[in-house]
Amino acid sequence: MEVKILLNEKNTLELELGDADQSLGQLLAEKLSAEKDVEFAASKVEHPLISSVKLMVKTKKGDPAKLVLEKLDEIKSEVSDFRKKFVEIAK
C-alpha cells in the first residue's frame, strides 16, 4: 500500500492511504478519536470509484504521526491475538 503525506504540520496530519480498504481508515480514526489528546480524527473516501482513503488527525498536543504509529501497532496486536484465538477454536 502506498501512503502519501498530504499535510504534516505541528498538530495536524493528513494521509492518503493509497489502495487501502476504507475499513482501515475508519478503524484508525475510531482508535485515534478515543485518545484524550486527539482533537479530531476522521477518514473519508473522496469518491466510491476511487480506491484511496484519506485520514485526518488533529491533536491538542503531541505528534499525530506518533499516535498513528501507536494505533497501527495496537491494531496489529489485536489482529494477531484474534488470529491465535481463531486458530485454536477452528481446529
N, C-alpha and C positions, 0 to 999 in steps of 0.2 A: 504494500500500500504506500502510495506517495503522500507525504504530508508536507503542506506548504504553510509557512508562517505568513499570514496576511498583514498582521499588525502585532507589534510587540513593544508596548510602552510600559511605563513604570508599573502600573497595576492592571493593565489590560492586555489580554492575549486573544488573538483571533486566528484560528487554524482552518485550513481546508483539508479534509480527510480523504482526499482522492476518491478511490472507488469503494470506500468502506460502506457497509450497510448502515442505514440510519439508526439502527438499534445501538450501535457502539456510541455514536454521538449522544443519543438520548440517555444512555446509561452513565456516561461520563458527566453529562450536565446534571443529572439527578444526584450523583455522588458528590459532585462539587458544590451543588446548592445546599447540601446538608452541612457543609463546613461553616463555622461561625465567622470566619474571616473572608468569606466569599459574599460579595455584594450582589453579583448577578452571574448566572451561568445558564447557557441555553445552546441548543443545537437547532439547525434548520437545514432543510433541503431547498435549494433555490428553485428547482423545477423537478417534477417527478420523472421526467425522461433523462435528466442529467444525474449521473450517479455520484455526485460529490456532496459531502456533508460539511457544513461549517459549524465550528464550535467556538463560542464566545465566552470568555471568562473575565470578570472584573472583580478584583479583590479590594477589601478595605485596607488590608495591609498584607505584606508578604508577596512572594513571587508566584504569579499564576502558573508559570511553566513548571515550577517545582511541584505545585499542587496537582497539576495534570499528571506528572510522572508518578507521584504517590498514589493517585487514584488508579492509574493503569496497573501498578504493582498490586494494589488491593484487588482489582478485578481479576488479575491473573491468578492470584492466590485462591480466590473464591471459586473460580472455574476449575482449578486443579483439585481443590477439595471435593467439589461436586463430582468431578470425573472419578476420583478414587472411590467415593461412596457408591456411585452408579455402577462401576465395575464390580464392586463387591456384591451388590444385590442382583446384578444381571447374570451372574454365573449360574 
